[in-house]
Amino acid sequence: MKQEKMTRFIRTEDVDKKWYVIDAEDKVLGRLAAKAARIIRGKEKPLFTPNMDTGDFVIVINADKVKMTGKRELQKTYFSHSGYPGGVRIRTFQEMKEKNPSFIIENAIRGMLPKNRLGKKIIKHLKVYAGTEHPHKAQKPETISI
């Protein structure tokens, strides 16, 4: 006799959301972003459901001390356009690291999440800070090493 496999549907109330802290000091950007994206998406949990927000919250500290391997720090550029003729703005990794270091990590993680309503919802579970302090101590976050 064959046993039927049942698809389980998880309710939003049944998902246990945790908080995690990742220290980005001397970590490679891509590896850090991949780990954070998996946690935010919920793929680290056995209850993962692709169409639901089953992920946890991630706090990234020391965003200004993240690094890249090889010549990537010199070659990586960030492109934006204002919508006006000649409105192209290209910034290097070093410029972004000085002006807005949290954007580097947010941009890398956003690129690894779904490009739909769910992705827009779960990117809000990411908190990035340039320094070592964060205002989420009340949530008692666990530290993750990469």
Phi, psi and omega in degrees: 000133182274139177267129181280140176269132182251134174280127180264138178249125182265132175275154181298327181290334183279348183279127178267110183268128178246168178243136179232147176246132175241126177269118185273003183296122180059027176260150178282132187304310185296318180293319178296315182295321180296317179295314180297320180295321178296320180290315180298320181288331180100011183288347179278352184259149176290342180269018185301130175231123187299332185261010182230161176273093179251006186277178182251177178267143180233131175248123178251123178248164183059043181296335181283355181248014178287153181227171175232159182269156175061219181273005185301324179299328180274332187264336185291132178231154176243125186254134171217154181225133183282343183101348178264156177301132181075015185270024179282135175230119179245124179241145179275169178299319181296318178298316181293325179296326178281316187278312186213077185294333180291332179298325182301311182287318179301317181294318180295318181288321179301324179292342181262359179259164179298146180264065180207194182298324179295319178297321178293329180284316187279344176294340178288349177278359180258129177235122183240133180228140182286327182265194181270345182267147173216151184271024185247032181292333181294336180278355180051064182288148176269146179271136177244135175255144181250000000 
